[in-house]
Amino acid sequence: MNTEYFPTLTKESVNTFGVQNVLNDYKLVMISRHASLTVRKEVFMGKAKFGIYGDGKELAQIAMARFFQLGDFRSGYYRDQTLLFAMEELSLQEYFAQLYAHTDIKVEPATGGRLMNGHFSTRSLNEDGSWKNLMKIKNSTADVSPTAAQMPKLLGIAYASKLFKANPALHHMTEFSNKGREVAWGTIGNASTAEGMFFETFNAGGVLQVPMVISVWDDDYGISVTNDLQVTKASISAALEGFKRDNEHKGYEIIVVKGWDYEGLVNAYSRANKVAREQHVPVLVHVIEMTQPQGHSTSGSHERYKSKDRLAWEAEYDCVVKFKEYILDNKIASEEKLDQIDAEAKQLVKESKDKAWRAFTASIKKELDEAVVLLSELAKNTQGNEALFRMADELKQTLNPVRMDVISTVRKALLLVRTEPVEIKARLQNWYKSQSKLNEDRYSSHQYSESEFRVGAIAPVEVSYADEPALLDGREILKACFDAILTRDPRVFVIGEDVGLIGDVNQAFAGLQAKHGDLRVTDTGIREVTIIGQGIGAALRGLRPITEIQYLDYLIYALMTLSDDLACLHYRTKGGQKAPLIIRTRGHRLEGVWHSGSPIGMILSSLRGILLCVPRNMTQAAGMYNTLLESDQPAIVIETLNGYRLKEKMPSNIGDFKVALGKAEILQEGKDITVVTYGSMCRIVMEAAKRLFTIGIYVEVIDVQTLMPFDLEQVILNSIKKTNRVVFADEDVPGGASAFMMQQVLEMQNAYYYLDSQPMTLSAKEHRPAYSSDGDYFSKPSADDVVEKIYGVMHEADPGKYPSIF
């Protein structure tokens, strides 16, 4: 099967497009073009911080929009404004509100002013965090700026259609799918196809055969770098010819079409839509000969790197110019009519821009006026009145003020009058405090779920046991839990390397694929980025995926997708979208450089927004899975790698008990010193505590259980109030998780008030662990290390009672 090229059809075919449809398309193209031109002007006038636009890409997006149906999903990037306009999921006023960073979600519903312009999303959730009917929306997942970052979740969005179609138990979810007929529409720039995320997604899509259409907007450049330096053969469709389907092999439909060819584009997307929607075959639409009239963004001019010949070609083949020629050549409308449409479009853009600017400045002006009045009032009643009057006047005269100008001035004023009586400055102080609460909501809310489905609202259920419970390997505990989960909830599915046929490398899914089917327990290739993306996309569509990353170290492969997409999804949409994905992995105490890392500090630093569960055994892990599957928050669960064959009691309520997340647990009470730890270190610390007990040191051992959230009930603080000493122990690198725990306890819980000894940390060495039991012993904290660390603290406190060991 050859690559399909879609040229313009004959002039006689114009009638099949309909004169009014063509003119409507022209009007929308001109609206979008004038919007792009206006963005650049607004930035250069100082009314916005940065601008990026979709000029040159309009006609292809108009064509695509014809086939975008209710319930479909988009995963694209910041050139797609025309598509969103055509989908009627973005108004011109909302478009400019985002440019100005208007923080009112009713005015700028995509991000609440949190992202630069060109980042589009629809709101999948009601205000209370519950799902809307996604089948009544043309859905756009929240955009991600880093190149190709939109690709992994595109796979998951399309994969959800496959599951909705193939699994009859999901057919009742009519607010999420019409039995899997939804198409996932992805867009990407030509240069970004050189990224690994694109190739991994493309390969996985061909393997899975899912209904996704990937459009490559190809203007021959990636900022200043041309295609011949980006992609083999200087053409992504040529480079990917081996992925084309044929009579013997499944694969892709590949279509190439010119970005200025109106009829060719409409027919190309008609074909792509039919193949993807009806046959569940992925499609690549390579849109070539596109232009970028204003260059990459407001940060520079493309005239620096494009030749005069290239610039002349772009002027001639601009899709707006060619579309106008097409309409005139086919006598669809007169030039006067097109000029009228152009003028109307330009005026509409101006009016919408002005409305957006007035709405934005009005919200700031109200606060500015209030601050000026309060500053002037304060100036009249203080000795430093000249400086305060000057502050008020400068604030009043600020050109295009932003909220920072107002709040910064007020803070400086309050510092200036710090010695004045409280009654004189109380009004300004109270105003500042009320604004701080508003700004917390505007700029810092929804990092985590605030709905009734958040983990903190899930009532814990105590684990229970029969009178004589079976003593089984930890893997059997997990297996029973996963079996119960899959049995009760058809939305749950599990994917990962080796998780299906052999039941994962540690056998916690042994036999479950045979029992529940390969749609529910599924093997994947070695492709961590798209395993995560598969989960994100499916979770965005109401399913409850558990994605397995085989070893904790391998999380690094998917770190960018986890950080730039999943971790900040809820935040960057201000509660508009959620993807409650569970990432299952295993780590800690294995020997060797590459399978024994515990990069918890890395996770804590880069994945805020994702819960981090670090259970000490498989029973605790099972209870955490049960809790997470009732909540609406994404989470990573790190199972202890050396715990699968350790014996545990089988709970009688294995599928029902729930561990409270964020609640630390006291494993052993003591009066002399508190040791805070988690995961596999719990066994090591407990062993050390037993040895210390024999020499008269009574250690209180606390398992934090989850690092995000962390000790919400301040169990650690209350322990330190009793012992007055603390050691934070883990197997991360120095300054990693141990430092995080110390900061949480000393700074956030104010435990330093109750310390009689220096707080200490005990962590692994800076290097990766060496191989063998000796490598583990000399690389990571051992029971001997714990004993000596604790003894050293006690020696410092009472050297007579605890003389130096060495």
C-alpha positions, 0 to 999 in steps of 0.5 A: 500500500503506497503513501496516499497523496491528496492533491486538489480535485477538479473544479467541478468538485467545488459544489460538493463542498458547498459555497456557504461552507467554503465562505464560513471556512474563509471567515474563520481562517481570517479571524484566526490570522488576525488573532495571530497578528494581534497577539504579536502587536499586544506583546510588543506594546507591553500588554502581554509577556510573550506571544506564540501563534498559529499563523500559517497552519489555519487551513489544515485545522479548518479541514480537520475540524470538519471531522472532529466529533462530540466525544473526540479528544485532541492532544496537540500543541500551541499552534492549534488555535484555529482548530479550537475556534472551529471546534467552538471550544475557544472564543476570541475573548478567551483566547486574548484573556489567556494572552493577558493571563486573566486569572478568572476561570470563568473568563479564561477557562483553559488554565485560569491564566496559569499558562502562556497563550496558545495552551488550550484545554476544555474543562472535563470536570464540574466545579465539585471535581465530578466528571462532566458528560464528555460525550457532549464536548469536543474535548481538548486535553491540557496542552504541554509546551515541551516538544513532543510531550503531547504524544504519550497521552495521545496513545492513551486517549486512543487506547481508551477507545479500544477498551471501550469498544472491546470490553462489553462491561464498559458499554454502560459508560455512555458519558465517556464513550459510544462503544469506542467510536471516538478518535484521538486527534494529535498534532505536532510540529515537524521538528518535534517528530525527531523526539524520542517521545514521538517515535515511541508513541508512533511505534506503540500506536502501530502495535496496538492499532488504536484510532488516532490521527497524528497530524504533522504541521510541516513548515520545514523548520524547527525555529531555525533548523531545517528538516534535513538536519532534523529527520531522515530523508528530510521528511517524516512520512518518508522516514516512516514508510516502514510503518505503513500497513499492507495486505499482510501486516497491520500498521499505519495509513500514511497520507501526505497533503499540502497545507495550502490545498483546501480540497486536498486537506478536506479529502485527506481528513475525510479519509483519515477520519473514516479509517481511524473511526471505523477501522481503528487503524492509526493514521499519519497525516503529513501536512507539507508546504506550510508556512509560518509568516511571523516566525516562531514567536515574539522572541525573535524574527525568522528573517534572521535565518530564512533566505530571501527566496524562502521568504518569497515562497512563503509569501506566495504559498501562505495558505490564506493567499492560496485559499483566496486564490482558490475561491476566486479561481472557482468563482465561489465569491468575488474579491469584494466579498472576500475583502468584506469578510476580511474586514469583518474578521479584523473588526471582530478580533479587535472588539474581542481583544478590547473586551478581554483587555478591559475585563483583565485591567478592570480586575487589576484596577479595582485592587489598585484603586483600593491599595492607593486609597489605603496607602494614601490614608496610611500616609496621612497618619504616619511620619513617613508620609512622603514616601507613602504618598510617593508609593501611592502616586507611582502605583496610580501612574503605572502603565499597564499595571499587573497584580504584582505591582500592587502587592509589591508596593503594599508589602514595601509600605508595610515594611516601611511602617513596621514601627507604627501602632497597629491601629494605624496600619490595620486596614492595610494589613487586613487588606493585604491578608485578604488579597493573599488568600485570593492570590493563593487561589489564583496562583497556587490552588489545585496542585492536589485534588480539592474535591470530595474524592481526594484521598484525605476524604476517603475513610480508612477501613481497618485490616481484619484477619481470620482467627488463624490467618494463612501465612503467605508470601507477600506477592500472594497478598498483592495478587489477592488484592489485585484479583478483588480489584479487577473483579469489582471494577471493570474500569480498572486495567493493568499494563506493563512489561511482563505483567500479563502472561507471566504475571509480572516478574515477581508474580503478583499478577500470576494467573490473573490474565488468564482469569480476567482476560488480556484487555484487563491484564496486558503485556507491553513492550519496553517503552516506559514513556508510553506506558505512562502516557497510555495510563494518563490518556485512559485516566483522562477518559474516566478509566482507572489504569494501573501502569507498571514500571518494572523497576524504580530506576526505570521511572527516569525514562518517563520522568518528563512525561510524569513531571510536565504532564501528569504531576501538573495537570490538575494545577495547570487547568485549575481543577478542570482536568484530572487523570487519577493514574496509579503507577506501580513500581518496585525498588529499594534493596536490590544489589547493583548499580542499575536496579537498586537505586532509590531516587526518592529525592528526585521524585519528591523534587520533580513530581509534586502533584503526584502522591508518593506511597512507600509501603513497608510490606505488601499488606500496606501496599494492598490497602493503599491500592484500595484507597487510591482507586476510590480517590481521584488523584494520581499516585506512585506506589513503590513496593519493596523489592525484597518483600515479595517472598517474605511471609505475611498474614492474609487479610480476610477483607483483602479487597476492602480495607483501606490505608489512610494516606498521609498517616504515619504509623508508630511501629515501636514505642520508645522514650529515648529517640525517634527514628523516622523512615519508610519502605524497606528501611523499616525492617532494618531500623526495627532490627537495629532498635531491638539491638539497641534495646539490649543496651538500654536505648529505647527507640521509637520507630515511625513509618511515614507510609507516604511521603506525599502527603506527609504525616498529616496528623503530626505523629512525628512531632508528638513523638519528638515532644516525648523523646526530644531527639530524632534521626531521619533514615532512608536509602536515598542519596544524602540530602534527598528524602531524608532532608525532605523529611527533616524539613517537613518536621522541623520547619512545617511542624516546628519540631525544633522547639522540642529538640535537645540534640542535633537532628540527624539524617542517615542515608546511602552513599552518594554513588549508586550501590555496588554489586553483591551483598557486600556492595549493598552493605557498604553502599546503603544503610545497614542495621549496624549503621543505624545502631551506630548513628543512634548510639552517637546521638545518645553519646553526645547527650550522655557520654558517661552513660554511653561511652564512645564506641570507636 
